[in-house]
Amino acid sequence: MGGIYIHIPFCKRKCSYCDFYSVAAKSDSMERYVKAVIDEAEMRIGELGGAEIKTMYVGGGTPSLLSAEQLSQLIGGVRGQLTTDAVQEMTIEVNPDDITDEYALMLHKIGFNRVSMGVQSFNDDELQFINRRHTAQQATDAVNRLRAAGFDNISIDLIYGIPKQTQQTWRESVNQAIALDVQHISCYCLSYEEGTRLYMMRKLGKITECSDEECVAMYSTLVELLKKAGYEHYEISNFAKAGKRSMHNSNYWNFTPYLGLGAAAHSYDGKNRRYNPSNIKEYAEKIGSGATAYTTESEEDWQRYNELVMIRLRTTEGLEAKSIERKFGQDLYRYFVKNAERHVNAGNLSKNDGHYRLSEAGVMLADMVIRDVIYVE
Ligand code: SF4
């Protein structure tokens, strides 16, 4: 089993918190880019060793800036490389103001059966503050249009901890997401990444960030409201209605191999991680010359151990301690158990059937718990 991720690194404008690689969207460069991605798929599809592809995810950037022709060329070109077509979940990330009735119908027709939309907030002042290009009403309209086009698996992203956001406005955003009856919600705490406009504003003293206490209170509200509304809290930042977990992301968290295509995309073949350059020009030149563009990073056991611990402890299923012994041997297994047991005693982790999981209290302290069990050379 495997997955394909396709990165579309184009945006109309930069959100103030975003440090993802993206460049200004221009139609002719998007056209050339689509062709390069199809060429890359042709070169690299064999890396998954003939595994059946169950999920495809087109992320960005803003994939919904691609025209109908570009998208169908891209999907047709990549799917055309598969020996058998067993794709069950096909997701595209979209921006609310790109979703017209026609665009929604076109996405459905091409074969997407899941849409992930960056909404971030249902409060216009907050949206403006983080430089999003849509309004709250446009986000609501986009959900309704997607549903009318036949989508029954819609995910939205929300952000908490925005300066000047209040417990009340956050509660209203979460309630609006619930009222829209979307199947999946991902929520992230606003972070200040170096190089972003937000980071600079904080540095210059122009904004005051939300305190840890305020962020914890917002997260608690989120968990309480979504649980009450019937969402399963299956990963620290992810909530889903029954049967609507993200298959693609769940596969990442289970370390299923995937092929990442496009500039800035990563791949994992079960052993090694490969990284395409975060530079469209460099990427396209390499692919155009008939060569692959990635660099391979080999990881040591302790780095793989850290990844396993960080990812699995964020999930509801938690981490099976014996899997550490099987993968990395006795030393790292003992190291984990010794450090995890302290958090079991403190009530931050629970232990059942050999699986360690964050407790309700531990979820709020996840960063600290994870810091204590990872290995630093
Ligand atoms: S639309 Fe997404 S990728 Fe583009 S700048 Fe905003 S957050 Fe970043």
Residues whose N, C-alpha, C, O or C-beta is under 5 A from the ligand:
A	BS01	SF4	C11 R13 K14 C15 C18 F20 S22 G60 G61 T62
